[in-house]
């Protein structure tokens, strides 16, 4: 999408607004399916809904190829919503123990939906099992196995702080512990290598750390693959058949796809391709999602100011979590102000004219988070708006 196309598409639209370039979106979705087919076709690809948060786009992904099977949800309430919309095969990838969430999941289970919840402790197993007492068939659980790279006996932890389940013995202990309950059953594992899938090795925001990041990714790929294989083979010898062994993410899709002991991979961010997913040497997606803000004034020559724009991504604070101006090309954030809640000043390159009322397109750092700010997305194809689809927020839902 070039600037003149975007400007024409947005004429008369209320700003700020989100545009989704369907040609780019579909191309990214097709690339995900292609990677799995080329690696041998042994896996399915579970869509991480956190990175989309728009039911119609979720439906579009699932309908695109038989490679796409199932959803990785980020909350029990989200799973309940998606179940009410007709979606099935729902994996809630983050633990929850509050009664309202477990009640919602039990309801889905008793309605006949395929639903499972992440667990990673004996205390969690106890609480879930008690809440599921009396179900006609066991409620399905997935163990979250931490795949962080830990060096020098854990003194150095490279990866996200997730599950306390780290070793093969931890996994076996929880499998054995769960057998005391008839109301729950562990049917699979998730081993997410965040320090590979979520860590770009070509980031412009930390150039000096690129060699270290590349080393972390290379070392982690070997370590994670070995550990997942060992867990899979040991469980198989003990008679535990895994319905699900999930790994991977957008940034490691073409790497993790070569592990035959996994049953499925997960991805989501690459389909809308927020700007953090530009910075990987091993995989390339096309920018597909943009938000547009209107120019409202010019304080000095060479500067314009947009209304709004302060959609900062979650995570460690830094310039990498700020949106990046995308079109017209060459615009830059002002380092002393960045993206503000009500206004965002920009440096304008020589030769570019942006009168008040014109739009500026930005890209968010994370794919799913703009949906928390907007009620609808505008779907663009062949240089025109072909649809308006509601986000969870637009449907009246706020999960976090």
JOGI-V371973 format. One record per backbone hydrogen bond with DSSP energy under -0.5 kcal/mol. NH is the residue of the N-H (numbers start at 1). CO is the residue of the C=O. E is the energy in kcal/mol with one decimal. If there is no record, write none. Layout:
nh: <NH | NH>
co: <CO | CO>
e: <E | E>
//
This chain:
nh: <6 | 7 | 8 | 9 | 10 | 11 | 11 | 13 | 16 | 17 | 19 | 20 | 21 | 21 | 22 | 22 | 25 | 26 | 27 | 28 | 29 | 30 | 31 | 32 | 33 | 34 | 35 | 36 | 37 | 38 | 39 | 40 | 41 | 44 | 45 | 46 | 46 | 47 | 48 | 49 | 49 | 50 | 51 | 52 | 53 | 57 | 58 | 59 | 60 | 61 | 62 | 63 | 64 | 64 | 65 | 68 | 69 | 69 | 71 | 72 | 73 | 73 | 79 | 80 | 81 | 82 | 83 | 84 | 85 | 86 | 87 | 90 | 91 | 91 | 92 | 92 | 93 | 93 | 101 | 102 | 103 | 104 | 105 | 106 | 107 | 108 | 109 | 110 | 111 | 112 | 113 | 115 | 116 | 117 | 118 | 119 | 125 | 126 | 127 | 128 | 129 | 130 | 131 | 132 | 133 | 135 | 139 | 140 | 141 | 142 | 143 | 144 | 145 | 145 | 146 | 146 | 147 | 149 | 150 | 151 | 151 | 155 | 155 | 156 | 157 | 158 | 158 | 159 | 162 | 166 | 171 | 172 | 173 | 174 | 175 | 176 | 177 | 178 | 179 | 179 | 180 | 181 | 185 | 187 | 187 | 188 | 189 | 190 | 191 | 193 | 194 | 196 | 197 | 198 | 199 | 200 | 202 | 203 | 206 | 209 | 210 | 213 | 214 | 215 | 216 | 217 | 218 | 219 | 220 | 221 | 222 | 223 | 224 | 225 | 226 | 227 | 228 | 229 | 230 | 231 | 232 | 233 | 234 | 235 | 236 | 237 | 238 | 239 | 240 | 241 | 242 | 243 | 243 | 244 | 246 | 247 | 248 | 251 | 252 | 253 | 253 | 255 | 256 | 257 | 258 | 259 | 260 | 262 | 263 | 264 | 265 | 266 | 267 | 271 | 272 | 273 | 274 | 275 | 276 | 277 | 278 | 279 | 288 | 289 | 290 | 291 | 292 | 293 | 295 | 296 | 297 | 303 | 304 | 305 | 306 | 307 | 308 | 310 | 311 | 312 | 313 | 321 | 322 | 324 | 326 | 327 | 331 | 332 | 334 | 335 | 337 | 338 | 340 | 340 | 344 | 346 | 347 | 348 | 352 | 353 | 357 | 358 | 360 | 361 | 362 | 363 | 370 | 371 | 372 | 373 | 374 | 377 | 378 | 379 | 379 | 380 | 380 | 381 | 384 | 386 | 386 | 387 | 389 | 391 | 392 | 393 | 395 | 395 | 396 | 397>
co: <2 | 3 | 4 | 5 | 6 | 7 | 8 | 10 | 292 | 292 | 290 | 378 | 19 | 288 | 20 | 380 | 21 | 22 | 23 | 24 | 25 | 26 | 27 | 28 | 29 | 30 | 31 | 32 | 33 | 34 | 35 | 37 | 36 | 263 | 67 | 44 | 265 | 70 | 267 | 47 | 72 | 72 | 48 | 49 | 49 | 54 | 54 | 55 | 56 | 57 | 58 | 59 | 60 | 61 | 61 | 65 | 45 | 67 | 89 | 47 | 71 | 91 | 75 | 76 | 77 | 78 | 79 | 80 | 81 | 83 | 82 | 114 | 71 | 89 | 90 | 116 | 73 | 91 | 98 | 98 | 99 | 100 | 101 | 102 | 103 | 104 | 105 | 106 | 107 | 109 | 108 | 113 | 90 | 140 | 92 | 142 | 121 | 122 | 123 | 124 | 125 | 126 | 127 | 128 | 130 | 132 | 183 | 115 | 185 | 117 | 188 | 119 | 143 | 190 | 144 | 165 | 192 | 158 | 148 | 149 | 156 | 151 | 152 | 151 | 155 | 149 | 156 | 157 | 160 | 164 | 167 | 168 | 169 | 170 | 171 | 172 | 173 | 174 | 175 | 176 | 177 | 178 | 139 | 141 | 185 | 141 | 244 | 143 | 246 | 191 | 192 | 193 | 193 | 194 | 196 | 198 | 279 | 200 | 203 | 206 | 207 | 209 | 210 | 211 | 212 | 213 | 214 | 215 | 216 | 217 | 218 | 219 | 220 | 221 | 222 | 223 | 224 | 225 | 226 | 227 | 228 | 229 | 230 | 231 | 232 | 233 | 234 | 236 | 235 | 239 | 240 | 187 | 241 | 187 | 189 | 264 | 191 | 197 | 249 | 249 | 250 | 252 | 252 | 253 | 255 | 256 | 258 | 259 | 245 | 245 | 44 | 247 | 46 | 268 | 268 | 269 | 269 | 364 | 365 | 274 | 275 | 276 | 272 | 272 | 19 | 362 | 17 | 360 | 358 | 305 | 305 | 300 | 346 | 297 | 344 | 294 | 342 | 340 | 309 | 310 | 321 | 318 | 319 | 363 | 361 | 361 | 328 | 347 | 345 | 333 | 334 | 334 | 338 | 343 | 306 | 304 | 332 | 302 | 349 | 351 | 295 | 355 | 293 | 327 | 291 | 324 | 366 | 368 | 369 | 370 | 370 | 389 | 18 | 377 | 387 | 20 | 378 | 384 | 381 | 379 | 384 | 379 | 377 | 375 | 53 | 371 | 391 | 392 | 393 | 392>
e: <-2.3 | -3.0 | -2.1 | -2.8 | -2.1 | -0.5 | -0.9 | -2.7 | -0.8 | -1.4 | -3.0 | -2.7 | -0.5 | -2.5 | -1.0 | -2.5 | -2.7 | -3.0 | -1.8 | -2.3 | -2.3 | -2.5 | -1.9 | -1.9 | -1.9 | -2.4 | -2.4 | -1.5 | -2.2 | -2.8 | -1.2 | -1.5 | -2.1 | -1.3 | -3.0 | -0.5 | -3.4 | -1.9 | -2.6 | -1.0 | -1.7 | -0.6 | -1.6 | -2.1 | -1.7 | -0.8 | -2.3 | -2.6 | -1.7 | -2.0 | -2.1 | -1.9 | -0.5 | -1.4 | -0.6 | -1.3 | -1.7 | -0.6 | -2.7 | -3.2 | -0.8 | -2.6 | -2.0 | -2.3 | -2.2 | -2.8 | -2.6 | -2.0 | -1.1 | -1.5 | -2.4 | -3.0 | -2.8 | -0.6 | -0.6 | -2.9 | -2.4 | -0.9 | -0.6 | -2.1 | -2.6 | -1.8 | -2.3 | -2.4 | -2.2 | -1.9 | -2.5 | -2.8 | -1.5 | -1.3 | -2.3 | -0.9 | -2.2 | -1.6 | -1.5 | -2.5 | -2.2 | -2.5 | -2.1 | -2.5 | -2.6 | -2.2 | -1.8 | -1.6 | -1.0 | -1.8 | -3.0 | -0.6 | -2.7 | -2.5 | -2.5 | -2.0 | -0.7 | -3.0 | -0.6 | -3.1 | -0.6 | -2.8 | -0.8 | -0.5 | -2.4 | -0.5 | -1.6 | -2.1 | -0.5 | -3.1 | -0.6 | -0.7 | -1.1 | -0.8 | -1.9 | -2.5 | -2.3 | -1.8 | -2.2 | -2.6 | -2.5 | -2.3 | -0.7 | -0.9 | -1.4 | -1.9 | -2.4 | -2.7 | -0.6 | -0.9 | -2.1 | -2.7 | -2.9 | -0.5 | -1.4 | -2.0 | -2.8 | -2.3 | -0.7 | -0.5 | -2.1 | -0.6 | -0.7 | -1.2 | -1.2 | -2.8 | -2.7 | -2.0 | -2.6 | -2.5 | -2.5 | -2.9 | -2.5 | -2.4 | -1.5 | -2.2 | -3.4 | -1.8 | -2.1 | -2.3 | -2.8 | -2.1 | -2.4 | -2.3 | -2.4 | -2.7 | -2.1 | -2.4 | -2.1 | -2.0 | -1.4 | -1.5 | -2.7 | -0.8 | -0.6 | -2.3 | -0.7 | -1.4 | -2.7 | -1.5 | -0.6 | -0.9 | -1.6 | -0.6 | -0.9 | -1.4 | -3.0 | -1.5 | -1.5 | -2.1 | -0.8 | -1.3 | -2.0 | -1.7 | -2.3 | -1.1 | -1.7 | -1.3 | -0.7 | -2.2 | -0.6 | -2.3 | -1.0 | -1.9 | -1.8 | -0.9 | -1.9 | -1.0 | -2.5 | -2.0 | -3.2 | -2.3 | -3.0 | -3.1 | -1.3 | -1.8 | -1.9 | -2.9 | -2.6 | -2.4 | -2.2 | -1.1 | -2.1 | -1.2 | -2.8 | -1.7 | -1.2 | -2.4 | -3.6 | -1.5 | -1.0 | -1.8 | -1.0 | -0.6 | -1.9 | -3.3 | -0.6 | -0.7 | -2.4 | -3.1 | -3.0 | -2.9 | -1.8 | -0.5 | -3.5 | -2.0 | -2.5 | -2.9 | -3.0 | -2.2 | -0.6 | -1.3 | -1.8 | -1.9 | -0.9 | -2.7 | -2.9 | -0.6 | -2.9 | -3.0 | -0.5 | -2.6 | -0.8 | -2.9 | -0.5 | -1.1 | -2.3 | -1.8 | -1.6 | -0.5 | -1.3 | -0.6 | -1.6 | -2.5>
//
